[in-house]
């Protein structure tokens, strides 16, 4: 595609960027005295649907609107799967686990996704793994056979998660969009750090850790795995000597602080697309910006429902695109 082929898509994205929540708006929602008051503010900001009080329904509606906008705007829908790769692999995990436990996977699927979820469910139930789209088909059979052999859902998760990171890394290398490549590579590295932390805390051995950790960009994969098996202190020490030292500082505080740092760093990358007028970059940036906004609202509303103190909610709130 030529960059100028995206003129219409970028124009629509710019128009919709004006409807994104600002940091000031989110602060008002955080400061709202109750869950109902927070919903009223969201409605006044054009975000919540009138009369809708269920968090899941609100988030689902926003995701559907986001995906409809992108599908209607981009000149070629075949470029969109790069944005939903992690959701697609998550849905494969959900389908596999539900197939093994004879449970309907529909309630566990996440959106947006480019998958035909009914077809995924059917393929998994019939063990027709070859009918799944690539690259899911390559790891589905392996994950299923491993889960049956080891009677461990965790082993299957590791296989699928590793395949997801391989897919993301490959897409980052193949894309002509520099900013999208940076976003995908950051997601790979930050996800690998999360995996390494889990391996350190659960005292996984080196062979398991190497299987779980995927390809890295600004991290030495072997050094990351070796540090993880030596414990969390060694892992933090290693990370402090990498470009992710700020993430390590957040991780030292808590896993929640690190998750926030990851989301804030990704949004900071997205902001670079504000000055791009053609190409896929503004579409990718808007997608990640909007999904971060949805995550932030989910955190606030769920916390309001649970009676979490405002100061604690404020600590967890993500930075927004606008």
Buried (B, 14 or more C-beta within 10 A) or exposed (E): EEBEBBBEBBEBBEEBBEEBBEBEBBEBBBEBEEBEBBBBBBBEBEBBBEEEEEBEEBBBBBBEEBBEBBEEBBBEEEBBBBBBBBBBBBBBBBBBBBBBEEEEBEEBBBBBBBBEBEEBBEBBEEEBBEBBBEBBBBBBBBBBEBBEEEEEBEBBBBBBBBBBBBBBBBBBEEBEBEBBBBBBBBBBBBBBBBBBBBBBEEEBEBEBBBBBBBBBBEBEBEBBBBBBBBEBEBBBEBBBEBEBEEBBBBBBEEEEBBBBBBBBBBBEBBEBBBEBBBBBBBBBBBBBBBBBBBBBBBBBBEBBEEEBEBEEBBEBBBBBBB
